[in-house]
Amino acid sequence: MRILIIEDEQLTANDFAFSIEELRPNITVINILTSVKSAITFLKTKPTIDLIFSDIQLTDGLSFEIFEAVEIDAPIIFCTAYDEYALNAFDVNGIAYLLKPFTTDAIKMAIEKFENLTQQKDNKLAKLLQYMEQSNKPKVSSTILVYQGEKIIPVSFNNIALVYLKNGLVKLRTFDNQIFIVSETLEELNKMKNSNFFRVNRQYLVHQKAIKNAAKYFNRKLILHLHIPFEEKIIISKEKAPAFLDWLAQS
C-alpha cells in the first residue's frame, strides 16, 4: 500500500510515518510534504497513491486548497488539532478525521476503516463483474417452442437433427424426420444452441449425431452426408472446414 503524508511539522510527520509502518509492514510512505504548494506540485505528477494522511492547517494555507487545485482518487484521512473543519473534510474524499495528539490506536482504527472500505468496494466490483460476465454469456436453451396449427409443441434441441433456411423460412427437422417451421431466425437459434450443433454455413445448423460422414468436395470444400433423409447438398467452405473438423473430432 502506498501512502502520502502531508504534514508541516517534520517531527510529527516522521513519528506518524513510523507508527504507520509499524502497524502495517506492507505500507510504503512514498513522500512527506510540508506545504500546500509542494503538495499541489507533487500531486500534479499523478503518482500512484492508495491513501493520503493530511494535516489541515499547513504553513501556507489549508490542505483543502490542495484538493481543490488537483483532482485525486485516493481517500484522505485528515489530521488536525482542531475539530472545526470536520464537516469540510468529508467533502473532499475524507474517510476519517484524527484529532491531534493522535494515538497509535487512533491511527490503527483509521487504517482499518480504509481497508474495510476498500474490501467492500472490491467485493462490489467483483460481484458486478461476475454479473456482467453471466449476463453476456449466450443463453443456452434445452428446448424450442414450435407452432403447429393451434398447438404449441416443445421440441428438445437433442431431438433436432438439422435447422435450415429455405425460401425465407427457418425450418427444423428432427431425428424422427418431423419438420417444423420456427419463428426464430437462424442467428437467434445459433445463440440458443448448445455445443452439439455447428453452423456449417449461412443456411444450416447441424447436430453432431446427424452427421454420417464428411467427404472432400471441389476446391478443398467438404460435403456432408446425414443419417436423416435430406435432398439438399450441405457444403462447408474451405475456410470453415478446419474449425468444423475440430468440432467433429470432439464427438
C-alpha positions in Angstrom: 0.0 0.0 0.0 1.4 3.4 -1.0 0.7 6.3 1.4 1.4 10.0 1.1 1.7 12.2 4.3 1.1 16.0 4.2 2.2 17.5 7.5 4.2 20.7 8.1 5.7 19.6 11.4 8.6 17.4 10.4 8.9 15.6 13.8 5.2 14.8 13.8 5.4 13.6 10.3 8.3 11.3 11.0 6.6 9.9 14.1 3.4 9.4 12.1 5.2 7.6 9.3 7.0 5.3 11.8 3.7 4.5 13.5 2.0 3.6 10.2 4.8 1.4 9.0 4.9 -0.3 12.4 1.2 -1.1 12.2 1.4 -2.3 8.6 4.7 -3.5 7.3 3.3 -3.7 3.8 2.8 0.1 3.8 5.3 2.4 2.0 5.3 6.1 2.7 6.2 7.5 -0.7 6.6 11.1 0.4 6.2 13.6 3.2 5.1 17.1 2.0 5.0 20.1 4.2 3.0 22.8 2.3 0.0 23.4 0.1 2.4 24.5 -2.7 4.6 21.4 -2.6 1.7 19.0 -2.4 0.0 20.6 -5.4 3.2 20.3 -7.4 3.7 16.7 -6.4 0.2 15.6 -7.0 0.1 17.1 -10.5 2.7 14.4 -11.4 -0.1 11.9 -10.8 1.8 9.5 -8.6 0.2 6.2 -7.6 -1.3 6.7 -4.1 -3.6 4.4 -2.2 -4.2 6.6 0.8 -3.4 10.2 2.0 -2.9 11.3 5.6 -3.1 15.1 5.6 -2.9 17.8 8.3 -5.5 20.5 7.6 -3.6 23.7 8.7 -0.3 24.0 6.9 2.1 26.9 6.9 0.9 28.4 3.6 -2.9 27.6 3.9 -5.4 24.9 4.4 -4.9 21.5 2.8 -8.4 21.7 1.3 -6.8 24.1 -1.2 -4.7 21.2 -2.5 -7.7 19.0 -3.3 -9.5 21.9 -4.9 -6.5 22.5 -7.2 -5.7 18.9 -8.0 -8.2 16.1 -8.7 -7.3 12.9 -6.9 -8.9 9.5 -6.5 -7.2 8.4 -3.3 -9.2 8.7 0.0 -7.9 11.1 2.7 -7.6 10.8 6.4 -7.4 14.3 7.9 -5.3 15.1 11.0 -5.6 18.3 13.0 -5.6 19.8 16.5 -9.0 21.4 15.9 -12.3 19.8 15.0 -13.9 22.9 13.4 -13.0 21.6 9.9 -14.6 18.2 10.4 -17.5 18.7 8.0 -15.3 20.2 5.3 -13.0 17.2 5.5 -15.8 14.8 4.3 -16.5 17.0 1.2 -13.1 16.1 -0.4 -12.6 12.3 -0.3 -12.3 12.3 3.5 -12.9 9.0 5.2 -11.7 9.7 8.7 -10.7 12.5 11.0 -7.9 12.3 13.5 -7.5 14.8 16.3 -4.0 15.6 17.5 -2.3 14.4 19.5 -3.3 11.1 18.0 -2.6 7.7 19.4 -1.4 4.5 17.7 -4.9 3.1 18.3 -6.5 6.0 16.5 -4.2 5.6 13.6 -4.9 1.8 13.5 -8.6 2.4 13.5 -8.3 4.9 10.6 -6.3 2.4 8.6 -8.7 -0.4 9.3 -11.6 1.8 8.2 -9.8 2.4 4.9 -9.1 -1.4 4.5 -12.8 -2.2 5.2 -14.0 0.4 2.7 -11.6 -1.0 0.1 -12.6 -4.5 0.7 -16.3 -3.6 0.3 -15.5 -1.8 -2.9 -13.6 -4.8 -4.3 -16.4 -7.2 -3.3 -19.0 -5.0 -5.0 -16.8 -4.7 -8.1 -16.2 -8.5 -8.2 -19.9 -9.1 -7.9 -20.6 -6.6 -10.7 -18.0 -8.2 -13.0 -19.5 -11.6 -12.2 -23.0 -10.4 -13.0 -21.8 -8.8 -16.3 -20.0 -11.9 -17.3 -23.0 -14.1 -16.7 -25.3 -11.6 -18.5 -23.0 -11.6 -21.5 -23.0 -15.3 -21.8 -25.2 -16.7 -24.6 -28.3 -18.2 -23.1 -28.3 -21.9 -23.9 -31.8 -23.4 -24.2 -32.8 -27.1 -23.9 -36.0 -26.8 -25.9 -37.6 -24.6 -28.5 -41.3 -23.9 -28.9 -42.8 -24.6 -32.3 -46.3 -23.9 -33.5 -48.4 -26.4 -35.4 -51.9 -25.1 -36.0 -53.4 -24.3 -32.6 -50.8 -26.4 -30.8 -47.6 -25.2 -29.2 -45.1 -28.0 -29.1 -41.8 -28.1 -27.1 -39.0 -29.7 -29.1 -35.8 -30.7 -27.4 -32.6 -29.5 -29.0 -31.3 -33.0 -28.5 -34.0 -34.2 -30.9 -33.2 -31.7 -33.6 -31.0 -33.1 -36.4 -30.9 -30.0 -38.6 -32.0 -26.4 -38.7 -32.1 -24.8 -42.2 -33.2 -21.8 -44.1 -35.3 -22.4 -47.2 -37.4 -19.9 -49.2 -37.1 -17.3 -46.4 -38.4 -19.7 -43.7 -36.4 -21.3 -40.9 -37.3 -24.9 -40.5 -36.0 -27.7 -38.2 -36.0 -31.4 -38.9 -36.0 -33.9 -36.1 -34.2 -37.2 -35.9 -37.6 -38.9 -36.4 -38.0 -36.8 -39.6 -40.6 -34.4 -38.4 -40.4 -30.9 -40.0 -41.5 -27.7 -38.2 -41.4 -24.0 -39.1 -40.0 -21.8 -36.3 -40.4 -18.1 -35.7 -36.8 -17.5 -34.6 -34.1 -16.5 -37.1 -31.1 -18.8 -37.8 -28.9 -16.2 -35.9 -31.1 -16.4 -32.9 -31.1 -20.2 -32.9 -27.4 -20.2 -33.3 -27.1 -18.2 -30.0 -29.6 -20.6 -28.3 -27.9 -23.8 -29.4 -25.6 -26.0 -27.4 -22.2 -27.3 -28.4 -23.7 -30.3 -30.1 -24.6 -28.0 -33.1 -22.3 -26.4 -35.7 -23.3 -23.7 -38.1 -21.7 -25.0 -41.2 -22.7 -22.0 -43.4 -25.4 -19.3 -43.6 -28.2 -21.8 -44.2 -27.5 -24.7 -41.9 -27.1 -25.7 -38.3 -26.4 -29.4 -37.9 -26.4 -31.7 -34.9 -23.2 -33.8 -34.5 -25.2 -37.0 -34.3 -27.0 -36.3 -37.5 -23.7 -36.5 -39.5 -22.9 -39.8 -41.2 -19.7 -38.5 -42.7 -18.0 -35.6 -44.3 -16.4 -36.0 -47.7 -13.9 -34.0 -49.7 -15.6 -31.7 -52.3 -14.4 -29.4 -55.0 -11.7 -26.8 -54.2 -10.9 -28.2 -50.7 -14.5 -27.9 -49.6 -16.4 -30.5 -47.7 -19.9 -32.1 -48.3 -21.9 -33.6 -45.5 -23.9 -36.8 -45.6 -26.6 -37.2 -42.9 -28.3 -40.0 -41.2 -31.7 -38.5 -41.9 -33.1 -38.1 -45.5 -32.3 -34.6 -46.8 -32.3 -33.7 -50.5 -30.2 -30.5 -50.4 -26.4 -30.5 -50.6 -24.7 -29.2 -47.4 -21.4 -27.7 -48.4 -18.7 -26.4 -46.0 -16.3 -23.8 -47.3 -12.5 -24.5 -47.2 -12.2 -21.6 -44.7 -14.6 -23.1 -42.3 -13.6 -26.8 -42.8 -10.7 -26.8 -40.2 -13.0 -25.5 -37.5 -15.7 -27.9 -38.4 -13.3 -30.9 -38.4 -12.0 -29.9 -35.0 -15.6 -29.7 -33.7 -16.5 -33.1 -35.2 -13.4 -34.7 -33.7 -14.8 -33.8 -30.2 -17.8 -36.2 -30.7 
